[in-house]
Amino acid sequence: MKYGSVKTGSPCCAGGVDVGSWSMETLTLERFELVGALGSGADYDVRAAVDRETGRQVVLKRPLPQAVSRQMHGPVEERTTRTLDAYESAGQHCAAVPRIIGITEAALHDSYFGDEVGQQYRVRIEERAVGIPLVGDPRSRILRVPIGLGQNLFALHPLALPADVSPWPIQSQLLAAQEIYEAAGYALLDLGPHNIFYSPGSGQISLIDASALVGHGVESAQANRGPQDVHEFYLEMLKFYVAPDPPPGEAAGYYDPYNQRPVISIDQECDDLGRAFSTAAENLREAVNLCLLKIRTKGYGTVAEFGRDLQECLAQITILHEAMPGRDEAAVAWNSALQRLTENHWTRYLFDPDTELNGLSA
């Protein structure tokens, strides 16, 4: 797949929407009341806040203070610029990408955040994602929080969905998001379950980090991995969102994240996935092996082409789910694991279990 340049303001073929329709607003932080810390990633410190003008809950994303204080945040600022460019071309047309409300000028923000980094930087303001992370903060394991519930219950073994939600909603929405970015000349990477929020009541996902990009002259989303392209995304889809095994027979089988070792290389991952699916049912194994062959050889021309092959993998899993022995026992385990989402831990997110889980039962 090749990536060309797309001029700002040219028509985006995703829905025929004018990519110049979004206008980024320059904001001041005084408009937002800090609520608390949401976490830190490799590049950004993320805080929850409330918009004093609208009452909307938002997130504030700034470069890690440690990097700013050492004047090492230049690459993060460049990544922010690329993210904004891609949002203008693609993200604003994608329902799975939280709306970017605006960005501050580069300035000293020490008094607002209560620290002393002593350097200027920008802060990006986005809508806060609804739902729970498919994989929660690893530090929560210390408190015995089952951080893998979202991935296992809703992505790998979705034995129950709301009545108006089509099968395999997480995979379908990730494919749809990638097609929108493809139309704008980008590939969106790093879409593992740690970067995906899911609302069980609506079946909708949110991509909480849409900044790992290739295309438009961006050679690699990760400097230590060499050249990357959209086949990295296809690999992530098989690694994190397709399971060779049937649904667990006990609730505890849903608690731990699945396949969370970082991606090292395409060849190694294809070897590992081939071994993992070697004992799966024949039709599923053959469907997965076809995907792995095309990923290894970088043989996919479009996202839609990969999507058809992935949907065949998921169709085979659906057949296995419907015919599996011990279906009743698996349903009991699924329902029991689901109840763990009513615990206090999950209230830190925009997630009301009484509403989100109402009527959801395998």
Contacts in CASP RR format, 6 or more apart in sequence:
PFRMAT RR
TARGET T0000
AUTHOR 0000-0000-0000
METHOD contacts of the structure
MODEL  1
MKYGSVKTGSPCCAGGVDVGSWSMETLTLERFELVGALGSGADYDVRAAV
DRETGRQVVLKRPLPQAVSRQMHGPVEERTTRTLDAYESAGQHCAAVPRI
IGITEAALHDSYFGDEVGQQYRVRIEERAVGIPLVGDPRSRILRVPIGLG
QNLFALHPLALPADVSPWPIQSQLLAAQEIYEAAGYALLDLGPHNIFYSP
GSGQISLIDASALVGHGVESAQANRGPQDVHEFYLEMLKFYVAPDPPPGE
AAGYYDPYNQRPVISIDQECDDLGRAFSTAAENLREAVNLCLLKIRTKGY
GTVAEFGRDLQECLAQITILHEAMPGRDEAAVAWNSALQRLTENHWTRYL
FDPDTELNGLSA
1 182 0 8 1.000
1 187 0 8 1.000
1 229 0 8 1.000
1 230 0 8 1.000
1 300 0 8 1.000
1 301 0 8 1.000
1 302 0 8 1.000
3 185 0 8 1.000
3 186 0 8 1.000
3 187 0 8 1.000
3 214 0 8 1.000
3 215 0 8 1.000
3 216 0 8 1.000
3 217 0 8 1.000
4 185 0 8 1.000
4 215 0 8 1.000
4 216 0 8 1.000
5 216 0 8 1.000
6 12 0 8 1.000
6 19 0 8 1.000
6 89 0 8 1.000
6 184 0 8 1.000
6 185 0 8 1.000
6 216 0 8 1.000
8 19 0 8 1.000
8 20 0 8 1.000
8 85 0 8 1.000
8 88 0 8 1.000
8 89 0 8 1.000
9 18 0 8 1.000
9 19 0 8 1.000
9 20 0 8 1.000
10 19 0 8 1.000
11 17 0 8 1.000
11 18 0 8 1.000
11 19 0 8 1.000
12 18 0 8 1.000
12 19 0 8 1.000
12 89 0 8 1.000
12 90 0 8 1.000
12 93 0 8 1.000
12 180 0 8 1.000
12 183 0 8 1.000
12 184 0 8 1.000
13 183 0 8 1.000
14 90 0 8 1.000
14 93 0 8 1.000
14 94 0 8 1.000
14 179 0 8 1.000
14 180 0 8 1.000
14 183 0 8 1.000
14 184 0 8 1.000
15 93 0 8 1.000
17 93 0 8 1.000
19 88 0 8 1.000
19 89 0 8 1.000
19 90 0 8 1.000
19 92 0 8 1.000
19 93 0 8 1.000
19 184 0 8 1.000
20 88 0 8 1.000
21 92 0 8 1.000
22 87 0 8 1.000
22 88 0 8 1.000
22 92 0 8 1.000
24 84 0 8 1.000
24 88 0 8 1.000
24 100 0 8 1.000
24 102 0 8 1.000
24 103 0 8 1.000
25 101 0 8 1.000
25 102 0 8 1.000
25 103 0 8 1.000
26 102 0 8 1.000
26 103 0 8 1.000
26 104 0 8 1.000
26 105 0 8 1.000
27 101 0 8 1.000
27 102 0 8 1.000
27 103 0 8 1.000
27 104 0 8 1.000
27 125 0 8 1.000
28 104 0 8 1.000
29 60 0 8 1.000
29 104 0 8 1.000
29 109 0 8 1.000
29 112 0 8 1.000
29 123 0 8 1.000
30 112 0 8 1.000
31 51 0 8 1.000
31 52 0 8 1.000
31 53 0 8 1.000
32 49 0 8 1.000
32 50 0 8 1.000
32 51 0 8 1.000
32 52 0 8 1.000
32 58 0 8 1.000
32 60 0 8 1.000
32 125 0 8 1.000
33 49 0 8 1.000
33 50 0 8 1.000
33 52 0 8 1.000
34 47 0 8 1.000
34 48 0 8 1.000
34 49 0 8 1.000
34 60 0 8 1.000
34 112 0 8 1.000
34 113 0 8 1.000
35 47 0 8 1.000
35 48 0 8 1.000
35 49 0 8 1.000
35 50 0 8 1.000
35 57 0 8 1.000
36 47 0 8 1.000
36 48 0 8 1.000
36 49 0 8 1.000
37 45 0 8 1.000
37 46 0 8 1.000
37 47 0 8 1.000
37 48 0 8 1.000
38 46 0 8 1.000
38 47 0 8 1.000
38 48 0 8 1.000
38 59 0 8 1.000
39 45 0 8 1.000
39 46 0 8 1.000
39 137 0 8 1.000
40 46 0 8 1.000
40 64 0 8 1.000
41 64 0 8 1.000
43 63 0 8 1.000
43 64 0 8 1.000
43 67 0 8 1.000
43 76 0 8 1.000
43 79 0 8 1.000
43 211 0 8 1.000
44 61 0 8 1.000
44 62 0 8 1.000
44 63 0 8 1.000
44 64 0 8 1.000
44 76 0 8 1.000
45 61 0 8 1.000
45 62 0 8 1.000
45 63 0 8 1.000
45 64 0 8 1.000
45 65 0 8 1.000
46 59 0 8 1.000
46 60 0 8 1.000
46 61 0 8 1.000
47 59 0 8 1.000
47 60 0 8 1.000
47 62 0 8 1.000
47 113 0 8 1.000
48 57 0 8 1.000
48 58 0 8 1.000
48 59 0 8 1.000
48 60 0 8 1.000
48 128 0 8 1.000
49 57 0 8 1.000
49 58 0 8 1.000
49 59 0 8 1.000
49 60 0 8 1.000
49 125 0 8 1.000
50 56 0 8 1.000
50 57 0 8 1.000
50 58 0 8 1.000
51 57 0 8 1.000
51 58 0 8 1.000
51 101 0 8 1.000
56 127 0 8 1.000
56 128 0 8 1.000
57 127 0 8 1.000
57 128 0 8 1.000
57 350 0 8 1.000
58 101 0 8 1.000
58 125 0 8 1.000
58 126 0 8 1.000
58 127 0 8 1.000
58 128 0 8 1.000
59 98 0 8 1.000
59 125 0 8 1.000
59 126 0 8 1.000
59 127 0 8 1.000
59 128 0 8 1.000
59 129 0 8 1.000
60 123 0 8 1.000
60 124 0 8 1.000
60 125 0 8 1.000
61 123 0 8 1.000
61 124 0 8 1.000
61 125 0 8 1.000
61 126 0 8 1.000
62 68 0 8 1.000
62 109 0 8 1.000
62 113 0 8 1.000
62 121 0 8 1.000
62 122 0 8 1.000
62 123 0 8 1.000
62 124 0 8 1.000
63 73 0 8 1.000
63 74 0 8 1.000
63 76 0 8 1.000
63 77 0 8 1.000
63 121 0 8 1.000
64 73 0 8 1.000
64 76 0 8 1.000
65 113 0 8 1.000
65 115 0 8 1.000
65 117 0 8 1.000
67 73 0 8 1.000
67 76 0 8 1.000
68 117 0 8 1.000
68 118 0 8 1.000
68 119 0 8 1.000
68 121 0 8 1.000
69 116 0 8 1.000
69 117 0 8 1.000
69 118 0 8 1.000
69 119 0 8 1.000
71 119 0 8 1.000
73 119 0 8 1.000
73 121 0 8 1.000
77 106 0 8 1.000
77 121 0 8 1.000
77 122 0 8 1.000
79 211 0 8 1.000
80 103 0 8 1.000
80 122 0 8 1.000
80 124 0 8 1.000
80 211 0 8 1.000
82 211 0 8 1.000
82 213 0 8 1.000
82 216 0 8 1.000
82 218 0 8 1.000
83 124 0 8 1.000
83 210 0 8 1.000
83 211 0 8 1.000
83 213 0 8 1.000
84 100 0 8 1.000
84 103 0 8 1.000
84 124 0 8 1.000
85 216 0 8 1.000
86 181 0 8 1.000
86 184 0 8 1.000
86 186 0 8 1.000
86 188 0 8 1.000
86 210 0 8 1.000
86 213 0 8 1.000
86 216 0 8 1.000
87 97 0 8 1.000
87 100 0 8 1.000
87 210 0 8 1.000
89 184 0 8 1.000
89 185 0 8 1.000
89 186 0 8 1.000
90 180 0 8 1.000
90 181 0 8 1.000
90 183 0 8 1.000
90 184 0 8 1.000
90 185 0 8 1.000
90 186 0 8 1.000
91 97 0 8 1.000
91 180 0 8 1.000
91 181 0 8 1.000
91 210 0 8 1.000
92 99 0 8 1.000
92 100 0 8 1.000
93 180 0 8 1.000
94 176 0 8 1.000
94 177 0 8 1.000
94 180 0 8 1.000
94 181 0 8 1.000
94 207 0 8 1.000
95 173 0 8 1.000
95 204 0 8 1.000
96 173 0 8 1.000
96 174 0 8 1.000
96 176 0 8 1.000
96 177 0 8 1.000
96 204 0 8 1.000
96 205 0 8 1.000
96 206 0 8 1.000
96 207 0 8 1.000
97 177 0 8 1.000
97 206 0 8 1.000
97 207 0 8 1.000
97 210 0 8 1.000
98 126 0 8 1.000
98 127 0 8 1.000
98 128 0 8 1.000
98 129 0 8 1.000
98 206 0 8 1.000
98 207 0 8 1.000
98 208 0 8 1.000
99 126 0 8 1.000
99 127 0 8 1.000
100 124 0 8 1.000
100 125 0 8 1.000
100 126 0 8 1.000
101 125 0 8 1.000
101 126 0 8 1.000
101 127 0 8 1.000
102 124 0 8 1.000
102 125 0 8 1.000
103 122 0 8 1.000
103 123 0 8 1.000
103 124 0 8 1.000
103 125 0 8 1.000
104 122 0 8 1.000
104 123 0 8 1.000
104 125 0 8 1.000
105 122 0 8 1.000
106 120 0 8 1.000
106 121 0 8 1.000
106 122 0 8 1.000
107 120 0 8 1.000
107 121 0 8 1.000
108 118 0 8 1.000
108 119 0 8 1.000
108 120 0 8 1.000
109 117 0 8 1.000
109 121 0 8 1.000
109 123 0 8 1.000
110 116 0 8 1.000
110 117 0 8 1.000
110 118 0 8 1.000
128 350 0 8 1.000
129 197 0 8 1.000
129 206 0 8 1.000
129 208 0 8 1.000
129 350 0 8 1.000
130 197 0 8 1.000
130 199 0 8 1.000
130 202 0 8 1.000
130 204 0 8 1.000
130 206 0 8 1.000
130 350 0 8 1.000
130 351 0 8 1.000
131 197 0 8 1.000
131 198 0 8 1.000
131 199 0 8 1.000
131 200 0 8 1.000
131 206 0 8 1.000
131 349 0 8 1.000
131 350 0 8 1.000
131 351 0 8 1.000
131 356 0 8 1.000
132 149 0 8 1.000
132 150 0 8 1.000
132 197 0 8 1.000
132 198 0 8 1.000
132 200 0 8 1.000
132 341 0 8 1.000
132 346 0 8 1.000
132 349 0 8 1.000
132 351 0 8 1.000
133 147 0 8 1.000
133 150 0 8 1.000
133 193 0 8 1.000
133 194 0 8 1.000
133 196 0 8 1.000
133 197 0 8 1.000
133 198 0 8 1.000
133 208 0 8 1.000
133 349 0 8 1.000
134 148 0 8 1.000
134 150 0 8 1.000
134 151 0 8 1.000
134 154 0 8 1.000
134 155 0 8 1.000
134 170 0 8 1.000
134 192 0 8 1.000
134 193 0 8 1.000
134 194 0 8 1.000
134 196 0 8 1.000
134 197 0 8 1.000
134 198 0 8 1.000
135 147 0 8 1.000
135 148 0 8 1.000
135 150 0 8 1.000
135 151 0 8 1.000
135 192 0 8 1.000
135 193 0 8 1.000
135 194 0 8 1.000
135 257 0 8 1.000
135 260 0 8 1.000
136 145 0 8 1.000
136 147 0 8 1.000
136 148 0 8 1.000
136 194 0 8 1.000
136 257 0 8 1.000
137 147 0 8 1.000
138 147 0 8 1.000
140 147 0 8 1.000
140 345 0 8 1.000
141 147 0 8 1.000
143 345 0 8 1.000
145 343 0 8 1.000
145 345 0 8 1.000
146 254 0 8 1.000
146 255 0 8 1.000
146 256 0 8 1.000
146 337 0 8 1.000
146 340 0 8 1.000
147 255 0 8 1.000
147 256 0 8 1.000
147 257 0 8 1.000
148 193 0 8 1.000
148 254 0 8 1.000
148 255 0 8 1.000
148 256 0 8 1.000
148 257 0 8 1.000
148 258 0 8 1.000
149 254 0 8 1.000
149 255 0 8 1.000
149 337 0 8 1.000
149 338 0 8 1.000
149 340 0 8 1.000
149 341 0 8 1.000
150 193 0 8 1.000
150 198 0 8 1.000
151 193 0 8 1.000
151 240 0 8 1.000
151 257 0 8 1.000
151 258 0 8 1.000
152 248 0 8 1.000
152 253 0 8 1.000
152 254 0 8 1.000
152 255 0 8 1.000
152 257 0 8 1.000
152 258 0 8 1.000
152 337 0 8 1.000
153 200 0 8 1.000
153 254 0 8 1.000
153 334 0 8 1.000
153 337 0 8 1.000
153 338 0 8 1.000
154 170 0 8 1.000
154 198 0 8 1.000
154 200 0 8 1.000
154 203 0 8 1.000
155 170 0 8 1.000
155 171 0 8 1.000
155 193 0 8 1.000
155 198 0 8 1.000
155 240 0 8 1.000
155 241 0 8 1.000
156 241 0 8 1.000
156 242 0 8 1.000
156 243 0 8 1.000
156 258 0 8 1.000
157 243 0 8 1.000
157 247 0 8 1.000
157 248 0 8 1.000
157 254 0 8 1.000
157 321 0 8 1.000
157 334 0 8 1.000
158 167 0 8 1.000
158 168 0 8 1.000
158 169 0 8 1.000
158 170 0 8 1.000
159 247 0 8 1.000
159 321 0 8 1.000
159 330 0 8 1.000
159 331 0 8 1.000
159 334 0 8 1.000
159 362 0 8 1.000
160 334 0 8 1.000
160 338 0 8 1.000
160 360 0 8 1.000
160 361 0 8 1.000
160 362 0 8 1.000
161 167 0 8 1.000
161 169 0 8 1.000
161 203 0 8 1.000
161 360 0 8 1.000
162 200 0 8 1.000
162 201 0 8 1.000
162 202 0 8 1.000
162 203 0 8 1.000
162 360 0 8 1.000
165 202 0 8 1.000
165 203 0 8 1.000
166 172 0 8 1.000
167 314 0 8 1.000
167 318 0 8 1.000
168 311 0 8 1.000
168 314 0 8 1.000
168 318 0 8 1.000
169 203 0 8 1.000
169 204 0 8 1.000
169 205 0 8 1.000
170 196 0 8 1.000
170 198 0 8 1.000
170 205 0 8 1.000
170 241 0 8 1.000
171 237 0 8 1.000
171 241 0 8 1.000
171 242 0 8 1.000
171 310 0 8 1.000
171 314 0 8 1.000
173 204 0 8 1.000
173 205 0 8 1.000
174 191 0 8 1.000
174 196 0 8 1.000
174 205 0 8 1.000
174 237 0 8 1.000
174 241 0 8 1.000
175 237 0 8 1.000
175 303 0 8 1.000
175 306 0 8 1.000
175 307 0 8 1.000
175 310 0 8 1.000
177 188 0 8 1.000
177 207 0 8 1.000
178 187 0 8 1.000
178 188 0 8 1.000
178 230 0 8 1.000
178 233 0 8 1.000
178 303 0 8 1.000
179 303 0 8 1.000
179 304 0 8 1.000
181 187 0 8 1.000
181 188 0 8 1.000
181 213 0 8 1.000
182 230 0 8 1.000
182 302 0 8 1.000
182 303 0 8 1.000
185 215 0 8 1.000
185 216 0 8 1.000
186 213 0 8 1.000
186 214 0 8 1.000
186 215 0 8 1.000
186 216 0 8 1.000
187 213 0 8 1.000
187 214 0 8 1.000
187 215 0 8 1.000
187 228 0 8 1.000
187 229 0 8 1.000
187 230 0 8 1.000
187 232 0 8 1.000
187 233 0 8 1.000
188 207 0 8 1.000
188 210 0 8 1.000
188 212 0 8 1.000
188 213 0 8 1.000
188 233 0 8 1.000
189 212 0 8 1.000
189 213 0 8 1.000
189 214 0 8 1.000
189 221 0 8 1.000
189 228 0 8 1.000
189 232 0 8 1.000
189 233 0 8 1.000
189 236 0 8 1.000
190 209 0 8 1.000
190 212 0 8 1.000
190 221 0 8 1.000
190 222 0 8 1.000
190 236 0 8 1.000
191 207 0 8 1.000
191 233 0 8 1.000
191 236 0 8 1.000
192 236 0 8 1.000
192 240 0 8 1.000
193 240 0 8 1.000
193 241 0 8 1.000
193 257 0 8 1.000
195 207 0 8 1.000
195 208 0 8 1.000
195 209 0 8 1.000
196 205 0 8 1.000
196 206 0 8 1.000
196 207 0 8 1.000
196 208 0 8 1.000
197 205 0 8 1.000
197 206 0 8 1.000
197 208 0 8 1.000
197 349 0 8 1.000
198 204 0 8 1.000
198 205 0 8 1.000
198 206 0 8 1.000
199 205 0 8 1.000
199 206 0 8 1.000
199 351 0 8 1.000
199 356 0 8 1.000
200 341 0 8 1.000
200 356 0 8 1.000
200 357 0 8 1.000
200 360 0 8 1.000
201 355 0 8 1.000
201 356 0 8 1.000
201 357 0 8 1.000
201 358 0 8 1.000
201 360 0 8 1.000
212 221 0 8 1.000
212 222 0 8 1.000
213 221 0 8 1.000
214 220 0 8 1.000
214 221 0 8 1.000
214 228 0 8 1.000
214 229 0 8 1.000
214 230 0 8 1.000
219 226 0 8 1.000
219 227 0 8 1.000
220 226 0 8 1.000
220 227 0 8 1.000
220 228 0 8 1.000
221 228 0 8 1.000
221 232 0 8 1.000
222 228 0 8 1.000
229 298 0 8 1.000
230 300 0 8 1.000
230 303 0 8 1.000
231 266 0 8 1.000
231 295 0 8 1.000
231 298 0 8 1.000
231 299 0 8 1.000
231 300 0 8 1.000
232 263 0 8 1.000
232 266 0 8 1.000
234 291 0 8 1.000
234 294 0 8 1.000
234 295 0 8 1.000
234 300 0 8 1.000
234 306 0 8 1.000
234 310 0 8 1.000
235 263 0 8 1.000
235 266 0 8 1.000
235 269 0 8 1.000
235 270 0 8 1.000
235 295 0 8 1.000
236 263 0 8 1.000
237 306 0 8 1.000
237 310 0 8 1.000
238 273 0 8 1.000
238 288 0 8 1.000
238 291 0 8 1.000
238 292 0 8 1.000
238 295 0 8 1.000
238 310 0 8 1.000
238 313 0 8 1.000
239 259 0 8 1.000
239 263 0 8 1.000
239 269 0 8 1.000
239 273 0 8 1.000
240 258 0 8 1.000
240 259 0 8 1.000
242 288 0 8 1.000
242 310 0 8 1.000
242 313 0 8 1.000
242 314 0 8 1.000
242 317 0 8 1.000
243 258 0 8 1.000
243 317 0 8 1.000
244 276 0 8 1.000
244 277 0 8 1.000
244 279 0 8 1.000
244 280 0 8 1.000
244 284 0 8 1.000
244 288 0 8 1.000
245 280 0 8 1.000
246 320 0 8 1.000
246 321 0 8 1.000
246 324 0 8 1.000
246 330 0 8 1.000
247 321 0 8 1.000
247 324 0 8 1.000
247 330 0 8 1.000
247 333 0 8 1.000
247 334 0 8 1.000
248 254 0 8 1.000
248 330 0 8 1.000
248 333 0 8 1.000
248 337 0 8 1.000
249 326 0 8 1.000
249 329 0 8 1.000
249 330 0 8 1.000
249 333 0 8 1.000
250 333 0 8 1.000
251 333 0 8 1.000
251 334 0 8 1.000
251 336 0 8 1.000
251 337 0 8 1.000
251 340 0 8 1.000
252 337 0 8 1.000
253 333 0 8 1.000
253 337 0 8 1.000
254 333 0 8 1.000
254 334 0 8 1.000
254 337 0 8 1.000
255 337 0 8 1.000
255 340 0 8 1.000
263 269 0 8 1.000
266 295 0 8 1.000
266 296 0 8 1.000
267 296 0 8 1.000
270 292 0 8 1.000
270 295 0 8 1.000
270 296 0 8 1.000
273 288 0 8 1.000
273 292 0 8 1.000
274 288 0 8 1.000
274 289 0 8 1.000
274 292 0 8 1.000
277 284 0 8 1.000
277 285 0 8 1.000
277 288 0 8 1.000
277 289 0 8 1.000
278 285 0 8 1.000
280 288 0 8 1.000
281 316 0 8 1.000
281 320 0 8 1.000
283 316 0 8 1.000
283 319 0 8 1.000
284 313 0 8 1.000
284 316 0 8 1.000
284 317 0 8 1.000
284 320 0 8 1.000
287 309 0 8 1.000
287 312 0 8 1.000
287 313 0 8 1.000
287 316 0 8 1.000
288 313 0 8 1.000
290 309 0 8 1.000
291 306 0 8 1.000
291 309 0 8 1.000
291 310 0 8 1.000
291 313 0 8 1.000
294 300 0 8 1.000
294 306 0 8 1.000
294 309 0 8 1.000
300 306 0 8 1.000
321 327 0 8 1.000
324 330 0 8 1.000
330 362 0 8 1.000
331 361 0 8 1.000
331 362 0 8 1.000
334 362 0 8 1.000
335 361 0 8 1.000
335 362 0 8 1.000
338 357 0 8 1.000
338 360 0 8 1.000
338 361 0 8 1.000
338 362 0 8 1.000
341 351 0 8 1.000
341 353 0 8 1.000
341 356 0 8 1.000
341 357 0 8 1.000
342 353 0 8 1.000
342 357 0 8 1.000
346 353 0 8 1.000
END
